[in-house]
């Protein structure tokens, strides 16, 4: 999958290390006096390191991202005397399955006594979720425009419950959702897909991305689209 990744010109790099401290993902390390990218998978492509480089040795390029290479990360860490068990990347982007304790709302949904989050994994933003995250296996997938959870009051119980949730905004995100979703659908056995969108025209982009991904994948997956009005009502299901 093509995406934006930093590129370092070693002939310009003076080894000052300013880019290392500015990278929130831990994607850069000094190796033999030169800044190096630990792994493509560790770079978020946002370029926080660019303005810190005094010699202009760092640029952003769009290319095919190499898959995560644990041995490479460990060897780079060892070269810089970093503990090899440290994960690279921002702690907020690490894939996690969220285990929920059964509550009264789970046992008796109609008699809910408290509001309980139904989010089952982290991260949940389409651009941030790892394609190979194990929580996708045999999952019921919810793909939602991010405004829907604010517009529809009972979003967690009615849509997120027992699903893996992915959110995004096709108008604001500079991303190819269809490519990422295709990779997820091809890599995992997905049981169903529910798309929740707002009634506004720009939300059609998230539906089109899902349609494209479903057409690209190799299996038939049941799916449906739910449209939410701006005043929080279900218009179409």
C-alpha positions as CSV (number, residue, x, y, z in Angstrom):
1,X,0.0,0.0,0.0
2,X,1.4,3.4,-1.0
3,X,1.7,6.0,1.7
4,X,3.8,8.9,2.8
5,X,7.1,8.0,4.5
6,X,10.2,10.0,5.5
7,X,13.4,9.7,3.4
8,X,16.8,10.6,4.8
9,X,19.7,11.8,2.6
10,X,22.6,10.4,4.6
11,X,25.1,12.5,2.5
12,X,23.5,15.6,4.1
13,X,22.8,14.2,7.6
14,X,25.2,15.7,10.2
15,X,24.1,13.4,13.0
16,X,22.8,16.1,15.3
17,X,19.9,14.0,16.4
18,X,17.3,16.7,16.5
19,X,15.0,14.6,14.3
20,X,15.2,11.7,16.8
21,X,13.8,13.7,19.7
22,X,11.1,15.3,17.5
23,X,9.7,12.0,16.2
24,X,6.8,11.0,18.4
25,X,6.7,7.5,16.8
26,X,10.2,6.5,17.8
27,X,10.8,5.7,14.1
28,X,14.2,7.3,13.8
29,X,17.5,6.3,15.4
30,X,21.1,7.4,15.1
31,X,23.2,4.6,13.6
32,X,26.9,5.1,13.0
33,X,26.4,8.9,13.3
34,X,23.5,9.0,10.8
35,X,19.8,9.2,11.2
36,X,18.0,6.1,10.0
37,X,14.4,5.0,9.7
38,X,13.9,2.0,12.0
39,X,11.0,0.6,9.9
40,X,8.5,1.9,7.4
41,X,5.7,0.7,9.7
42,X,6.9,3.0,12.5
43,X,6.7,6.2,10.4
44,X,3.4,8.0,10.4
45,X,4.4,10.2,7.4
46,X,3.3,13.5,9.1
47,X,6.8,14.9,9.0
48,X,7.2,16.4,12.5
49,X,11.0,15.7,12.0
50,X,11.3,17.9,8.9
51,X,11.5,21.4,10.4
52,X,13.9,20.2,13.1
53,X,16.6,19.1,10.5
54,X,19.1,22.0,10.2
55,X,20.6,20.7,6.9
56,X,17.5,19.7,5.0
57,X,18.4,16.0,5.0
58,X,14.8,14.8,5.5
59,X,12.0,14.8,2.9
60,X,8.7,13.0,2.5
61,X,8.1,10.6,-0.3
62,X,5.1,8.5,-1.3
63,X,6.0,4.9,-1.9
64,X,5.1,1.3,-1.1
65,X,5.5,0.7,2.6
66,X,7.6,-2.2,3.6
67,X,5.9,-4.6,6.1
68,X,6.9,-4.5,9.7
69,X,10.3,-6.2,10.2
70,X,10.8,-7.1,13.9
71,X,14.4,-8.3,13.4
72,X,15.3,-5.1,11.7
73,X,13.8,-3.0,14.5
74,X,15.7,-5.0,17.1
75,X,19.0,-4.8,15.3
76,X,18.6,-1.0,14.9
77,X,17.8,-0.7,18.6
78,X,20.8,-2.9,19.5
79,X,23.1,-0.6,17.4
80,X,21.9,2.4,19.4
81,X,22.0,0.4,22.7
82,X,18.2,0.7,23.1
83,X,16.3,-2.1,24.8
84,X,15.2,-4.5,22.0
85,X,11.8,-5.1,23.5
86,X,10.7,-1.5,23.1
87,X,7.9,-1.2,20.5
88,X,8.4,1.5,17.9
89,X,5.7,4.0,17.2
90,X,3.5,6.2,19.2
91,X,2.0,4.4,22.2
92,X,-1.4,5.7,21.2
93,X,-1.3,3.8,17.9
94,X,-0.4,0.3,19.2
95,X,-3.0,-2.3,18.4
96,X,-4.9,-3.5,21.4
97,X,-7.9,-5.7,22.1
98,X,-10.1,-4.1,24.8
99,X,-11.7,-6.7,27.1
100,X,-14.9,-5.5,28.7
101,X,-16.3,-6.9,32.0
102,X,-20.0,-7.9,31.7
103,X,-22.2,-5.2,33.1
104,X,-25.9,-5.0,33.9
105,X,-26.4,-3.4,30.5
106,X,-24.9,-6.5,28.8
107,X,-27.1,-8.9,30.8
108,X,-30.2,-6.8,30.4
109,X,-29.8,-4.3,27.5
110,X,-33.3,-3.0,27.8
111,X,-32.7,-2.1,31.5
112,X,-29.4,-0.3,31.1
113,X,-28.3,1.2,34.4
114,X,-25.1,2.9,33.1
115,X,-23.4,4.0,30.0
116,X,-20.7,1.5,29.1
117,X,-18.3,1.9,26.2
118,X,-18.6,-0.8,23.6
119,X,-15.2,0.0,21.9
120,X,-13.5,-3.4,21.5
121,X,-10.1,-2.4,20.1
122,X,-7.6,0.4,19.7
123,X,-6.9,2.3,17.6
124,X,-10.2,2.9,15.8
125,X,-9.3,5.5,13.1
126,X,-9.2,4.0,9.7
127,X,-5.8,5.5,8.9
128,X,-4.2,4.2,12.1
129,X,-5.5,0.6,12.4
130,X,-2.8,-2.0,11.5
131,X,-4.0,-4.2,8.6
132,X,-2.7,-7.3,10.4
133,X,-4.3,-6.7,13.8
134,X,-5.6,-10.0,15.2
135,X,-8.9,-8.5,16.3
136,X,-10.1,-8.4,12.7
137,X,-10.3,-12.2,12.5
138,X,-13.9,-13.3,12.3
139,X,-15.1,-9.8,13.2
140,X,-18.3,-8.0,12.5
141,X,-17.0,-4.7,11.2
142,X,-18.5,-1.3,11.8
143,X,-17.3,1.4,9.5
144,X,-18.7,4.8,10.6
145,X,-18.4,8.4,9.6
146,X,-17.0,10.0,12.8
147,X,-19.9,12.5,13.1
148,X,-22.4,9.7,13.5
149,X,-21.5,8.9,17.1
150,X,-22.1,12.5,18.1
151,X,-25.4,12.7,16.2
152,X,-27.0,9.4,17.3
153,X,-27.4,9.2,21.1
154,X,-27.4,5.4,21.5
155,X,-24.5,4.7,19.0
156,X,-22.5,2.4,21.3
157,X,-25.3,0.0,22.2
158,X,-27.0,-0.1,18.8
159,X,-24.0,-0.1,16.4
160,X,-20.7,-0.6,18.2
161,X,-21.7,-3.5,20.5
162,X,-19.9,-6.7,19.5
163,X,-18.2,-5.1,16.5
164,X,-14.8,-3.9,15.6
165,X,-15.2,-0.2,15.0
166,X,-13.4,1.9,12.3
167,X,-14.1,5.6,11.9
168,X,-13.1,8.3,9.4
169,X,-14.2,11.4,7.5
170,X,-13.8,11.2,3.8
171,X,-14.0,15.0,3.5
172,X,-11.3,15.8,6.0
173,X,-8.9,12.8,5.7
174,X,-6.4,12.8,2.9
175,X,-6.5,9.1,2.5
176,X,-7.6,6.3,0.2
177,X,-10.0,4.4,2.5
178,X,-10.8,1.8,-0.2
179,X,-7.2,0.7,-0.4
180,X,-6.8,0.2,3.3
181,X,-10.2,-1.5,3.7
182,X,-9.5,-3.8,0.8
183,X,-6.3,-4.9,2.5
184,X,-8.2,-5.6,5.7
185,X,-10.9,-7.6,4.0
186,X,-8.4,-9.7,2.0
187,X,-6.2,-10.4,5.1
188,X,-9.0,-11.5,7.5
189,X,-12.2,-13.5,7.5
190,X,-14.8,-10.8,8.1
191,X,-18.3,-11.9,9.0
192,X,-20.2,-8.7,8.2
193,X,-19.8,-5.0,7.4
194,X,-22.1,-2.3,8.7
195,X,-21.6,1.2,7.3
196,X,-23.0,4.2,9.3
197,X,-23.0,7.5,7.6
198,X,-24.5,11.0,8.0
199,X,-27.2,12.3,5.6
200,X,-24.8,14.9,4.2
201,X,-23.5,14.3,0.7
202,X,-19.8,14.1,1.6
203,X,-20.5,11.0,3.6
204,X,-21.1,9.2,0.4
205,X,-17.4,8.9,0.1
206,X,-17.2,6.4,3.0
207,X,-19.9,4.3,1.4
208,X,-18.2,4.3,-2.0
209,X,-14.9,3.3,-0.3
210,X,-16.6,0.3,1.3
211,X,-18.3,-0.7,-2.0
212,X,-15.0,-0.6,-3.8
213,X,-13.3,-2.6,-1.1
214,X,-16.0,-5.2,-1.1
215,X,-15.8,-5.5,-4.9
216,X,-12.0,-5.9,-4.6
217,X,-12.0,-8.6,-2.0
218,X,-12.2,-12.3,-2.9
219,X,-15.3,-13.3,-0.8
220,X,-18.9,-12.4,-0.4
221,X,-19.5,-10.5,2.8
222,X,-23.0,-9.4,4.1
223,X,-23.2,-5.6,4.4
224,X,-25.6,-2.8,5.1
225,X,-25.7,1.0,5.2
226,X,-27.4,3.0,7.9
227,X,-28.0,6.8,7.3
228,X,-28.3,9.1,10.3
229,X,-29.9,12.6,10.1
230,X,-28.2,15.7,11.4
231,X,-30.8,15.8,14.2
232,X,-29.9,12.3,15.3
233,X,-32.6,10.1,13.7
234,X,-32.2,6.9,11.6
235,X,-33.3,7.9,8.1
236,X,-32.5,4.7,6.2
237,X,-31.4,1.2,7.1
